[in-house]
Amino acid sequence: MGKPEYEFHLPAAEWLPADGAVQGIWRQVLAEDPATGAYTGLIRYEPGVDTTPNGVARHDYWEEVYILEGDFTDLTLGEMFGPGMYACRPPGMVHGPWRTDAGAVILEIRYPAPPDSAS
């Protein structure tokens, strides 16, 4: 099936709580293909969120993230990132946990790893 075809529009999807033990993280789906796991969405962190209870993240898909607004500190790296910064994470890459003082809005794109890739 693939992701749906959309011309420019205002997304109508509601903001839903993200998975995990930490409250104050929201997701809005922009487009997705449930058959392959390909996904584009927004993640919104409320001010003061700390994802330490969720631990580090690692997943079996490619992930690209672009910070649209706010701040985002990777607690493992001890570095703060801000608007305009980008990350591309291959399957299996460990990242996080994070904290945000001001809150953040992040564009997230996920796509499946090729079947022959190592995770």
HELIX and SHEET records of a PDB file:
HELIX    1   1 THR A   52  ASN A   54  5                                   3    
SHEET    1   A 6 LEU A  16  PRO A  17  0                                        
SHEET    2   A 6 ILE A  25  ASP A  33 -1                                        
SHEET    3   A 6 ALA A  38  TYR A  45 -1                                        
SHEET    4   A 6 ALA A 104  PRO A 112 -1                                        
SHEET    5   A 6 TYR A  61  GLY A  70 -1                                        
SHEET    6   A 6 TYR A  86  ARG A  89 -1                                        
SHEET    1   B 3 GLU A  79  PHE A  81  0                                        
SHEET    2   B 3 PHE A  72  ASP A  74 -1                                        
SHEET    3   B 3 TRP A  98  ARG A  99 -1                                        
END                                                                             
